Amino acid sequence: MACVQTYSPSDVSLIIALLYEATDFAPSSIISINKDSEYFAVQKGACNKSERTHIADNVYTLEISLSQTSPTNSVLNALATLDVQSRSGMFPIFAKDSSGQSLFLAPTCWIESPPTASYTDSIETRVWTIKCAEMTFGLAGNETDRNILENVGQLGSLIGQFGGNIGLF
């Protein structure tokens, strides 16, 4: 039996500063969220043994691609101006894919840099770069397989029984 999942770009929403829902995204890209550092740094010893160090950095870079005609450009520009002038223009961001189950929340965000502004004979894209601290990164698919979630939950319970260490030696 075939299983079909559906994604709808119109179901992606971005709430800025708890008050404003971004509108008029660029046609080819909406938002992009990237973790600034890896979860772990790996180092190999002289005997080719791998060791890893957890990196506690929870900063992400969010890029918002807007049409140059989007009123969201004015909102982001106002937040950037406020921050540059007062150093107190940080704001929360909430992103959601309502056609799936992905949720992203960051309570402390700021405009890292303004977009490049170019004017041509067509409507251009403005890409805003925003830094997000303390991001809750809830990447999910568009359908949940309850069996997989239960198995992962059981694995977590098993690891807990061994004090987080399930190594053989």
N, C-alpha and C positions, 0 to 999 in steps of 0.2 A: 504494500500500500504506500503510495507516494505521499510525502508530507511537503506542503508548500508554506513557506514563511513569507510574510509581506513586510516591506519597509516603505514608509511614506515620508519623503522629505518635508512635506507640509506639516507633519506631526512632530517635528523637532522644534522645541521652544527654548528660549534663553531669556531668563529673567535677570535683569541688572538692577542692583541696589534695592531689591525687594519691591520695587515700584514700577519698573518699566520692562515691558516685553519687547525684545528686539524684533524689528520687522524689516522686510525688503532685503533679504539675503541675496548674495550674488547667485546667478543661476548654476554655476558649476561647483560651488563649495559653500557650505554653511558655517560649520564650526569644526575646529580641529583641536584636540586636547592631547598634549604630550607631557610625560613625566620628564623633569629636567635631569634626573639622575637614575641610575639603575637601582634595583632593589638590593643587590649585593655586588661587592667588588671581589673578584677572584684573584688569588695569588698562588703561584706554583712554587713549591720548595725545591731544594736541590735533588730530592729523590722523586721528583715529578708528582708529589702529593699535592692535591688541590686543597686550598683553604679559602673560606669566604668570610667576608666581613659585612654585616648588615649596615646599609646606609640609611639612616633615619630621616633623610631629607624628604619632605612631603610637599615640594613645590612643583607646580605644573605650569606649562605655558599654554594659554588658550588663544587661538587665533579665530577671529570673527571676520568672515568675508561678507561685506555689504555692497549693495549697489551704491554708486555715488549719489543717487537720489534718495537714499534711505534717511528718514528722520533720526534713526539710531546714531548716525554719524554726529549729529548735534549733541545728543545726550553723552556720548563717549568723549567728545571734545570738551564738553563742560566739566565732566569728571576729571579729565586730564588737567585742564586749566586750574581747577580747584586744588588738585594735589600739588601741582608745580608751585602755585602761589602760597598755599597754606601748609603743605606737607600733611594734610589730613583728608585727602580725597579717596581713601580706601573704601571699598564697598563689597558686599557679598554677590555671588553669582550662583544661579541655579539653572542647570541645563537638563533637559529631559527629552527622550525619544518616546513619545506616547504610542507609537506603533510597535514598540518593543518594551523592554524593561530596563534600559540604561538610564541611570540617574547620576548627576555630577553636582556636587555642592562644595563651594569654597567660601568660607566666611570672610576671608581677607584677600582682596584682589586690588590691583592697581594697574593703570595703563603703563605698560613698559615703554612703548613708543607709538607715535602716531603713524597712520598709514602714509604711503607715498601718494601724493596727489598728482594725478596726470589728467589732462583734458585733451580729448581727441574728438574725432567725428562720431564716436559712439559712447554708450554708457560704460564707464569703467568700474572696476572693482576696487573697493577700499578694504585693506586687510589690517585690522587692529590687532596689536599684540598686547595681551594682558597676562600678567603674572598672578598666579593663584596660590596662596599658602594654605596649608591645612586642608587640602582637597580630599574629599571623600569621592573616590573613583569607583563608580558602580557600573562597570561595563558588563552588559548582558546581551543576550540574543533576543530574537523576537518571539521565541517560544521557549517555555521552561520545561525541561525534562525532569520531572519530580524524582525519578529513580537516580539520576546523576546527583541531584542535590542531597538526597538521602545518603548515598554512598560517600559523598564528600563529608557529610556530617558524621558518619560512622568512622571515617578515617581520622577526623579530628578528635573524636572520643578515644580512639585507639592510641593515638599519639599522646594524648593527655595521660593515659594509664601508665605510660613509660616515662613520664616526666619530660616529654618533649624529645626524648632521645630514643630512637628505635634502632640504633646501630647494633650490629652483631657482636662487636667486641668492646 
